[in-house]
Amino acid sequence: MNAGVSYQENAMDKSSLINKILPKTFFCRPAELVAPDLLGCKLVKRNSDRNLLWGVIVETEAYSQKEPACHGFNRRSPSNETLFGDPGIFYIYMTYGMYHCVNIVTDKSNWASGVLLRAIAIPGENERIASGPGLIAMRFGLNRLDDGCQNSIDKGLWIASPNEHFKEFSNVINTTRIGISKAKDLPWRWYLKSSRSISKRSKGDKCPPIKTAWFPEKGSNQ
């Protein structure tokens, strides 16, 4: 894996990434149902040079207004207003005053619910280049200016469905969320066990050796 090498898609890859965008109805469900279904899907961004940068989502966390770890729990403010918006828009916030986190809004309007993208595997790049929320935002060049962006090809940022032959769905770890101080026992984090790009593995789950690990491949449309 070579760090910092952007994957340039061929015509077939580009067509697949564009034609398989997830519809709004996909996100019109509770976050805890959407989050595991996002594994294997692809975050896609059209860069200024018109090339597409994409990676496979390998780790997600769910958040809902009904639990205290959610930004919208008992609080609605200008900073989290997007989280109360329509399903299928991106909610991007800053944490620790320097890192950005990329979420997709779920469920219904006027109800805070969303899925945090925790780790993404990008074909042809270092396996750890997007192995955390802040790293995802950094690699894809996303910040607060992108907050509220629709999941849309026209907007240049979207999530595409996985290839129908993607075989890692049965290889998922369901565990607790990390980096929070409340509702820590809620098992609302999911990740692909065979990926080496996970931000933090569950206790006792060892990182798979390179020979047996899963990696997204150029041109595979995984």
C-alpha positions in Angstrom: 0.0 0.0 0.0 1.4 3.4 -1.0 0.4 6.3 1.2 -0.9 9.4 -0.5 -1.7 7.9 -3.9 -5.2 8.9 -5.0 -7.1 6.3 -6.9 -8.0 7.4 -10.4 -11.0 5.5 -11.6 -11.6 4.1 -15.1 -14.8 4.6 -17.0 -16.4 1.4 -15.7 -15.5 2.3 -12.1 -16.9 5.8 -12.5 -20.2 4.6 -13.9 -20.6 2.2 -11.0 -19.9 4.8 -8.4 -22.3 7.2 -9.9 -25.2 4.8 -10.8 -25.2 3.1 -7.4 -25.7 6.2 -5.1 -27.8 5.3 -2.1 -31.4 6.7 -2.2 -32.8 8.9 0.5 -35.1 6.1 1.6 -32.0 4.1 2.7 -31.4 6.7 5.4 -35.0 7.0 6.5 -34.4 4.5 9.3 -33.1 4.6 12.9 -29.3 5.1 13.0 -28.7 1.7 14.7 -30.2 0.1 11.6 -28.5 2.2 9.0 -25.0 2.0 10.6 -24.3 -1.7 10.0 -25.8 -1.5 6.5 -23.3 1.2 5.6 -20.4 -1.2 5.9 -19.1 -2.0 2.5 -20.6 1.1 1.0 -18.4 3.7 -0.5 -17.9 7.3 0.4 -17.2 9.2 -2.9 -16.0 12.8 -3.5 -15.6 14.5 -6.8 -12.3 16.5 -6.5 -11.7 19.9 -8.1 -9.9 18.1 -11.0 -13.1 16.1 -11.6 -11.5 12.8 -10.6 -13.4 10.7 -8.0 -11.8 9.8 -4.7 -13.5 6.9 -3.0 -13.1 4.4 -0.2 -15.0 1.6 1.4 -16.6 2.3 4.7 -15.3 -0.3 7.2 -16.4 1.1 10.6 -19.5 3.0 11.8 -21.2 4.2 15.0 -24.8 5.1 15.5 -26.2 8.0 17.5 -29.8 8.9 18.4 -31.6 11.6 20.3 -32.9 9.0 22.7 -29.5 8.4 24.2 -27.2 10.8 26.0 -24.1 10.4 23.8 -25.9 12.0 20.9 -25.2 15.7 20.2 -29.0 16.3 20.0 -29.8 14.7 23.3 -31.9 17.3 25.2 -30.2 20.1 23.1 -30.8 21.7 19.8 -28.5 24.5 18.8 -27.0 26.2 15.7 -24.0 23.9 15.9 -26.0 20.7 15.7 -29.0 21.9 13.7 -28.0 19.8 10.7 -28.4 16.6 12.8 -32.1 17.5 13.1 -32.4 17.8 9.3 -33.6 15.6 6.5 -32.2 12.0 6.3 -29.4 11.7 3.8 -27.5 14.9 4.4 -24.0 15.1 5.8 -23.5 16.4 9.4 -19.9 17.5 9.8 -18.7 18.9 13.1 -15.4 19.9 14.7 -14.1 18.2 17.8 -11.2 19.1 20.1 -11.0 22.4 18.2 -9.1 20.9 15.3 -10.6 17.6 13.9 -13.6 17.2 11.8 -16.0 14.2 11.9 -18.2 13.1 9.0 -21.7 11.8 9.8 -24.8 11.1 7.7 -28.2 12.1 9.0 -30.8 9.3 9.4 -34.3 8.5 10.5 -36.6 11.6 10.3 -36.6 15.4 10.3 -36.7 17.1 13.7 -35.2 14.1 15.3 -31.4 14.0 16.0 -30.1 10.8 14.5 -27.0 10.0 12.5 -24.2 7.6 11.7 -20.6 8.6 12.3 -18.1 7.2 9.7 -15.2 6.0 11.8 -13.0 4.3 9.3 -12.6 4.0 5.5 -10.3 1.8 3.4 -9.1 3.5 0.3 -7.7 1.4 -2.6 -4.1 2.0 -3.4 -3.4 4.0 -0.3 -1.9 3.4 3.2 -4.3 1.1 5.2 -4.3 3.6 8.1 -4.8 6.8 6.1 -8.5 7.1 6.9 -8.6 4.9 10.0 -10.4 7.4 12.3 -13.1 10.1 12.0 -10.6 13.0 11.8 -8.4 11.1 9.3 -11.4 10.6 7.0 -12.3 14.3 7.0 -8.6 15.2 6.4 -8.1 12.7 3.5 -11.4 13.7 1.8 -10.9 17.4 2.4 -14.1 17.8 4.4 -14.9 20.4 7.0 -17.6 22.6 8.4 -18.1 24.2 5.1 -19.5 20.9 3.9 -21.9 20.6 6.8 -25.5 20.2 5.4 -24.3 18.9 2.0 -26.9 16.5 0.5 -25.9 13.0 -0.4 -25.8 14.0 -4.1 -23.8 13.5 -7.2 -24.6 17.1 -8.2 -23.1 18.3 -4.9 -20.0 16.2 -5.4 -20.3 14.1 -2.3 -22.2 10.9 -1.9 -22.4 7.3 -0.6 -22.6 4.5 -3.1 -23.8 1.0 -2.4 -21.4 -1.9 -2.3 -20.8 -4.3 -5.1 -23.3 -7.2 -5.1 -20.4 -9.6 -4.8 -19.0 -8.0 -1.7 -18.5 -10.9 0.7 -17.5 -9.3 4.0 -21.0 -8.7 5.4 -20.8 -12.0 7.4 -17.5 -10.9 8.9 -18.8 -8.0 11.1 -18.0 -7.2 14.7 -20.7 -5.5 16.8 -19.4 -3.8 19.9 -19.6 -0.6 22.0 -18.7 2.9 20.8 -15.5 4.6 21.8 -14.4 8.1 22.7 -17.6 8.9 24.6 -18.4 9.4 28.3 -22.1 8.5 28.3 -24.1 5.4 27.2 -20.7 3.7 26.8 -22.3 0.2 27.2 -24.6 0.6 24.2 -23.4 -1.7 21.4 -23.8 0.7 18.5 -20.4 0.3 16.8 -19.8 -2.0 13.8 -16.7 -2.9 11.8 -15.4 -5.3 9.3 -13.2 -7.8 11.2 -11.0 -8.6 8.2 -10.0 -5.0 7.7 -6.8 -3.5 8.9 -8.1 0.0 8.7 -10.3 -0.1 11.9 -9.8 2.9 14.3 -9.8 0.7 17.4 -10.5 -3.0 17.6 -12.7 -4.6 20.2 -10.9 -6.2 23.2 -9.5 -9.5 22.2 -9.9 -9.0 18.5 -6.5 -9.0 16.9 -5.6 -7.2 13.7 -5.6 -9.7 10.9 -2.2 -10.4 9.2 -1.8 -8.9 5.8 -2.0 -12.3 4.0 -5.5 -12.9 5.3 -6.8 -9.4 5.6 -9.3 -7.8 3.2 -8.3 -4.8 1.2 -10.3 -2.8 -1.4 -8.8 -3.3 -4.9 -8.5 -0.9 -7.7 -11.1 -1.5 -10.4 -13.0 -4.2 -8.3 -15.9 -1.9 -7.4 -16.1 -3.6 -4.1 
